[in-house]
Amino acid sequence: MRRHGPRVFRTASRFFRRREQVEEAAQEIFLKAFTQLDSYEGRGSFEGWLTRIATNTCLNLIRSARRRPELTASDLSEDESAWLENRMAGAATERQKSVERGMVAADLAERVFETMSPDDRLVLMLMDGEEASVKEVAEATGWTESNVKVKAMRARKRMREAVERLLSRGSKRAGRDSVRAGGFESSESEGGR
């Protein structure tokens, strides 16, 4: 090791920049050389044989690193670290917003479902919620396939209309609230001008 260490480290340092990687490669090189010592036939120089093992080992380490890249925070510059932190914070915020939107959508769907008939709820839950085929819904309900198609089309139409009604009520309410918040009152409160 003492005698051939500098040569192994020089070879490894041609392939890797970080000292830890050079040391790791050198350890791997010496381990391979020791396990393959009986394959050295003495035809060439021992240094040449060891350099060949070092070169092949480093190439194999690079290839395996490309197959499973590993990046640590210490490998990043300050700008890259700041960018990554901002990006991760933004992603966490977006995930939170997505969860909130999902909860609002689920609440809206539940409110709309409450206004629908049991048959409409059933056909929508089976076809759209559970993604059952027309044939599966027909078998489960005892309806004909054409009846399932008609019921599904009408239920979807009624659901769209119910959502539109809810949204229009919500936008009218929001409009009244913003007018009141802005200090404007309706003409009735001003004495009917």
N, C-alpha and C positions, 0 to 999 in steps of 0.2 A: 504494500500500500504506500509506504513512504517513498519507495523508489519510483513507482509508476503513477502516483497520485497527481503530480503536476500535469503529466501528459493527459490523463483522463479528464481532469478539470478543464484544461485548455480545450479539449475536444468538445466537452459538454457545453462550455461557455460560448462556443460558436453557434450552438443551436438555441440556447436559452439566455434570456436577459437577467432574470431575477436570480439572486444568489441561492434562494431556497430551491428553485427548480434545478439549478446546476448541481447542488448537493444531493438532491433526490436522484437525479440522473446518474451521478457518480456512484452512489450507493447501489443503484440497480446494475450499473456496468460491472462493478466489482463482484456483485452477487452472481451475475451471469458468467463472468470469467472464471470464478471459482467453481461453479457447477459444471462448466464445459472444459475445465483444465485437462481432463483426460483426452479431449479431442485435439489438443495442440500436438502436432506431429513433429515439430522442430525443424521443418523445412525452411521456413522464413524466420524473421526475427520475432521474438516474443512481443516487442513493442508494436510491430506492425499488426500482429494477431490481435493484441489488446485494442489497438486503435480501430481496427475493423469492427470488433465487438462494440466498442464505444459508439462508433458512428451508426451502426445498425440499431443499437439500443435507443439512441437519441431519436432516430427517425421513427422507430416504433412508438416511442412515447408521444411524439408530436402527432402521429396518425391517430393514436387512441384518444388524445386530448381533443382532436377535431371531431371525433365521433361523439364525445360527451364533453362539450365545452363547459368550463367552470369559471365563472367570473366572480371575483370577490370585490367587496367595496374598496379594499385597499388598492386594487388595480385601477381605480377610476381617478381622474383628475378632480379638482375642486368643482370646476364647472360641470363636469359630468355627474358628480355626486349631487350637486344642487339641482340639476335638471331632473335626475332620477327621483329625488325626494319630492320635488314639485309634482312630477308626473304621478307618483304613487299616491300623494295626497289628493290630487284631482281624481284619480281612479276610485279612491275610497269614498269621496264625496259623491261621485257619480253613481256608485253602487248604492249608497244610502238613498239618493234621489230615486233610483230605479225601484228600490224596495218600497218607498213611499208611493210612487206612482202605481205600483202593483197593488198595494193595499187600497188605494183610492179606486182603482179599476174594479177590484173584487167587491168593494162596498157598493159601487154603482151597479154592478151586475146583480148583486143580491137585491138591491132596491128595485131594479127593473123586473127581476124574476118574481118578486112578491106581487106585482101587478098583473102577471100573466096567468092564464088558465092552467090547470094541472096537465092537460094534454100538451100544451105548448111547452111547458117546462120539461116534461118527460122527453119529447122528441128532440128538443135542443140539448138537453143533458146527454142523451144517448149519442146523438149524431155529432154535435160540436164539442161537447165536454169529454166524452169517452171515445170519440172518433169511431163509433160503430158504423158499419155499412148499412145501407137501406135494407138489405136482406136480413141482417141481424136485428135491426129494430122491428121489422115486420114479424120476425119469429118471436121476439120478446113481448110484443104488444098484442099480437093477434090481428093486426091491421094488414091490409094488402100493401104490396110494395108501392103501388101508385098512390095509395092513401098516405103512406109515410112521406113520400115526396111532396105531396100537396100540403100536408100538415107542416112539414119542415119549412117549406117556402113561405107559408102564411105566418108561421111563428116567427121566422126571421124578420119578416116585414113588420109585424106587430112590435117586435123587440126594437127595431130601428126607430119606429115611430115613438115608442116609449122613451128611448134614449134622447131623441130630439126634443120631446116635450120636457123632459127633465133639464136638459141643457138650456133650452129657451127660458124656462122658469128661472134657472140659476143665473143666466146672463141678465134677465130683466131685474132680478133682485140685486145683482151686483151693480147694475147701472143706477138703481135707486139709491143704494148705499153710497156710491161714489158721489152722487149729486148732493146728498145730505152731508157727507163728510166735507165737501167743498164749500159749505156755507150757503148753498142754494136750496131754497125750499120751493115747493110747488106753488102755483098761482093761487091755489085754494087758501094757503096759509097767509097770503099777502092780502087777503080781503077780496079776492076774486077779480083782480085787475085784469 
